[in-house]
Amino acid sequence: MLKIVLVLQVLILSLFGFLLFYVQNTIGDLSIQVSSAMVVIEDMKNVLPEIEVAIENFNQLEPLFENLGKLSDLLSVLTDPFGSNG
């Protein structure tokens, strides 16, 4: 009877040790992943002002794109002043 209790105790302790080892490895992996995510977030914080400047510059070009239709009409008048192509 004592041998069965001893075997059960060893079995329970080994299962507890395995569980503890598994949890420790999982926490270590999570720590590495969180560190990687923090590096990416830091990089994005550094790049974000440059992206905002690029968007502002693009928005300043918007009136030029609106005038492309007028420029096309002007070029067609200059290249074909008498409208002979259609």
Backbone hydrogen bonds, N-H to C=O, Kabsch-Sander energy under -0.5 kcal/mol:
donor,donor_aa,acceptor,acceptor_aa,energy
5,V,1,M,-2.0
6,L,2,L,-2.6
7,V,3,K,-2.7
8,L,4,I,-2.5
9,Q,5,V,-2.5
10,V,6,L,-2.4
11,L,7,V,-2.6
12,I,8,L,-2.7
13,L,9,Q,-2.6
14,S,10,V,-2.7
15,L,11,L,-2.3
16,F,12,I,-2.5
17,G,13,L,-2.4
18,F,14,S,-2.5
19,L,15,L,-2.6
20,L,16,F,-2.4
21,F,17,G,-2.5
22,Y,18,F,-2.6
23,V,19,L,-2.6
24,Q,20,L,-2.3
25,N,21,F,-2.2
26,T,22,Y,-2.4
27,I,23,V,-2.5
28,G,24,Q,-2.0
29,D,25,N,-2.5
30,L,26,T,-2.5
31,S,27,I,-2.3
32,I,28,G,-2.0
33,Q,29,D,-2.3
34,V,30,L,-2.6
35,S,31,S,-2.2
36,S,32,I,-2.3
37,A,33,Q,-2.4
38,M,34,V,-2.4
39,V,35,S,-1.9
40,V,36,S,-2.2
41,I,37,A,-2.6
42,E,38,M,-2.4
43,D,39,V,-2.4
44,M,40,V,-2.5
45,K,41,I,-2.2
46,N,42,E,-1.6
47,V,43,D,-1.9
48,L,44,M,-2.3
50,E,47,V,-0.6
51,I,47,V,-1.9
52,E,48,L,-2.4
53,V,49,P,-2.1
54,A,50,E,-2.1
55,I,51,I,-2.3
56,E,52,E,-2.3
57,N,53,V,-2.5
58,F,54,A,-2.2
59,N,55,I,-2.5
60,Q,56,E,-1.6
61,L,57,N,-0.9
61,L,58,F,-0.7
62,E,58,F,-0.5
62,E,59,N,-0.8
64,L,61,L,-0.6
65,F,61,L,-1.6
66,E,62,E,-1.8
67,N,63,P,-1.4
68,L,65,F,-0.9
69,G,66,E,-0.6
71,L,67,N,-2.3
72,S,68,L,-2.3
73,D,69,G,-2.1
74,L,70,K,-2.4
75,L,71,L,-2.6
76,S,72,S,-2.2
77,V,73,D,-2.0
78,L,74,L,-2.3
79,T,75,L,-2.5
80,D,76,S,-1.8
83,G,80,D,-1.3
86,G,83,G,-1.0
